[in-house]
Amino acid sequence: MEIAKIETIESIISKAKVCRLGLADERQPYVVPLCFGYRENALYFHTGKEGRKIDILKKNPKVCFEMELDVEIFPAENPCKWNMHYKSVVGFGRAFFLEDPAEKRQALDIIVKHYGGAPTAYDEKLVSGLAVIKVEINSMKGKESKV
């Protein structure tokens, strides 16, 4: 069943622990699970400055993302009749690398807050050594399945 209310979709996002970011590496898809934060229709991620996802995003900033909650499988005698409970969000957006140290620190605060932490003073060397990615969300949909 589709979830139409943005408040419900944002509630799923606020409780999700992992966001899977889908990237397009020419003709080969690439999905990576990441810690994240969300605020005002944007997702935030931090990572090292080098690696496959960085290389892909520099060539193609279009992304897809997915996260889910409350996954529970209900087996049945006939495997074709198994069922599952879940709530999920799937969306599309465009990734940008944040370069301004103040914007990077603000994004890190958003990520830390998502996991229950409090904003802190970040060491400048740490901040300059990180790639911080902002994904501006173009569209997203929620879905829920109940038995």
KOLVEX-315413 format. One record per residue (C-alpha): residue number from 1; x, y, z. Coordinates in steps of 0.5 Angstrom, whole numbers, plus 2048, in hexadecimal, padded with zeros to 3 digits. Layout:
<sites>
+-----+-----+-----+-----+
|   n |  c1 |  c2 |  c3 |
+-----+-----+-----+-----+
| NUM |   X |   Y |   Z |
...
+-----+-----+-----+-----+
</sites>
This chain:
<sites>
+-----+-----+-----+-----+
|   n |  c1 |  c2 |  c3 |
+-----+-----+-----+-----+
|   1 | 800 | 800 | 800 |
|   2 | 803 | 807 | 7FE |
|   3 | 804 | 80C | 804 |
|   4 | 802 | 813 | 801 |
|   5 | 803 | 817 | 807 |
|   6 | 80A | 81B | 807 |
|   7 | 809 | 81B | 80F |
|   8 | 809 | 813 | 80F |
|   9 | 80F | 812 | 80A |
|  10 | 813 | 817 | 80E |
|  11 | 811 | 813 | 814 |
|  12 | 814 | 80D | 811 |
|  13 | 81A | 811 | 80F |
|  14 | 81B | 813 | 816 |
|  15 | 81B | 80C | 819 |
|  16 | 81F | 809 | 813 |
|  17 | 826 | 807 | 815 |
|  18 | 829 | 805 | 80E |
|  19 | 828 | 809 | 807 |
|  20 | 82A | 805 | 801 |
|  21 | 82D | 80A | 7FC |
|  22 | 82C | 807 | 7F5 |
|  23 | 831 | 80A | 7F0 |
|  24 | 832 | 809 | 7E8 |
|  25 | 839 | 807 | 7E6 |
|  26 | 838 | 808 | 7DF |
|  27 | 834 | 801 | 7DD |
|  28 | 835 | 7FE | 7E4 |
|  29 | 831 | 800 | 7EA |
|  30 | 834 | 800 | 7F1 |
|  31 | 831 | 801 | 7F7 |
|  32 | 834 | 802 | 7FE |
|  33 | 831 | 803 | 805 |
|  34 | 833 | 809 | 809 |
|  35 | 832 | 80D | 80F |
|  36 | 82E | 813 | 80E |
|  37 | 82A | 819 | 810 |
|  38 | 823 | 81C | 80D |
|  39 | 821 | 823 | 80E |
|  40 | 81C | 828 | 809 |
|  41 | 81C | 823 | 803 |
|  42 | 823 | 821 | 803 |
|  43 | 828 | 81B | 805 |
|  44 | 82F | 81C | 808 |
|  45 | 834 | 817 | 808 |
|  46 | 83C | 817 | 80A |
|  47 | 841 | 813 | 807 |
|  48 | 849 | 813 | 805 |
|  49 | 84B | 817 | 800 |
|  50 | 84D | 811 | 7FB |
|  51 | 849 | 80B | 7F9 |
|  52 | 844 | 808 | 7F4 |
|  53 | 83E | 80C | 7F6 |
|  54 | 842 | 813 | 7F6 |
|  55 | 845 | 811 | 7EF |
|  56 | 83E | 80F | 7ED |
|  57 | 83A | 815 | 7F0 |
|  58 | 83F | 81A | 7EC |
|  59 | 83D | 817 | 7E5 |
|  60 | 836 | 816 | 7E7 |
|  61 | 833 | 81A | 7ED |
|  62 | 82C | 817 | 7EC |
|  63 | 82A | 812 | 7F1 |
|  64 | 825 | 80D | 7F4 |
|  65 | 824 | 80C | 7FB |
|  66 | 820 | 807 | 800 |
|  67 | 81F | 805 | 807 |
|  68 | 81A | 801 | 80B |
|  69 | 817 | 800 | 812 |
|  70 | 814 | 7FA | 816 |
|  71 | 815 | 7F4 | 811 |
|  72 | 812 | 7EE | 813 |
|  73 | 812 | 7E8 | 80F |
|  74 | 80B | 7E3 | 810 |
|  75 | 80D | 7DC | 80D |
|  76 | 808 | 7D7 | 80B |
|  77 | 807 | 7D0 | 809 |
|  78 | 807 | 7D2 | 802 |
|  79 | 80D | 7D6 | 801 |
|  80 | 809 | 7DA | 7FB |
|  81 | 805 | 7DC | 801 |
|  82 | 80A | 7DF | 805 |
|  83 | 809 | 7E7 | 807 |
|  84 | 80C | 7ED | 80A |
|  85 | 80B | 7F3 | 80E |
|  86 | 80F | 7F9 | 80D |
|  87 | 80F | 801 | 80B |
|  88 | 814 | 803 | 806 |
|  89 | 816 | 80A | 803 |
|  90 | 819 | 80A | 7FC |
|  91 | 81B | 810 | 7F8 |
|  92 | 81F | 814 | 7F3 |
|  93 | 823 | 81A | 7F3 |
|  94 | 82A | 81D | 7F2 |
|  95 | 830 | 81D | 7F6 |
|  96 | 835 | 823 | 7F7 |
|  97 | 83B | 823 | 7FB |
|  98 | 83B | 829 | 800 |
|  99 | 842 | 82C | 800 |
| 100 | 841 | 832 | 805 |
| 101 | 843 | 830 | 80C |
| 102 | 83D | 833 | 810 |
| 103 | 838 | 82F | 80B |
| 104 | 83C | 829 | 80C |
| 105 | 83C | 82A | 814 |
| 106 | 834 | 82B | 813 |
| 107 | 833 | 825 | 80F |
| 108 | 837 | 821 | 814 |
| 109 | 833 | 824 | 81A |
| 110 | 82D | 821 | 816 |
| 111 | 830 | 81A | 815 |
| 112 | 832 | 81A | 81D |
| 113 | 82B | 81C | 81F |
| 114 | 827 | 817 | 81B |
| 115 | 82B | 812 | 81F |
| 116 | 829 | 815 | 826 |
| 117 | 830 | 819 | 826 |
| 118 | 831 | 820 | 828 |
| 119 | 834 | 825 | 824 |
| 120 | 83C | 826 | 825 |
| 121 | 842 | 82A | 823 |
| 122 | 845 | 826 | 81E |
| 123 | 84D | 826 | 81D |
| 124 | 84E | 82A | 817 |
| 125 | 853 | 825 | 814 |
| 126 | 84D | 820 | 815 |
| 127 | 848 | 824 | 811 |
| 128 | 84D | 826 | 80B |
| 129 | 84F | 81E | 80B |
| 130 | 848 | 81C | 809 |
| 131 | 843 | 81C | 803 |
| 132 | 83C | 81F | 805 |
| 133 | 837 | 81D | 800 |
| 134 | 830 | 821 | 800 |
| 135 | 82B | 81E | 7FC |
| 136 | 825 | 822 | 7FA |
| 137 | 81F | 81E | 7FA |
| 138 | 81B | 81F | 7F3 |
| 139 | 816 | 819 | 7F5 |
| 140 | 814 | 814 | 7FA |
| 141 | 80F | 80F | 7FC |
| 142 | 80D | 80B | 802 |
| 143 | 80A | 804 | 802 |
| 144 | 808 | 7FF | 807 |
| 145 | 806 | 7F8 | 807 |
| 146 | 802 | 7F5 | 80D |
| 147 | 7FF | 7EE | 80D |
+-----+-----+-----+-----+
</sites>
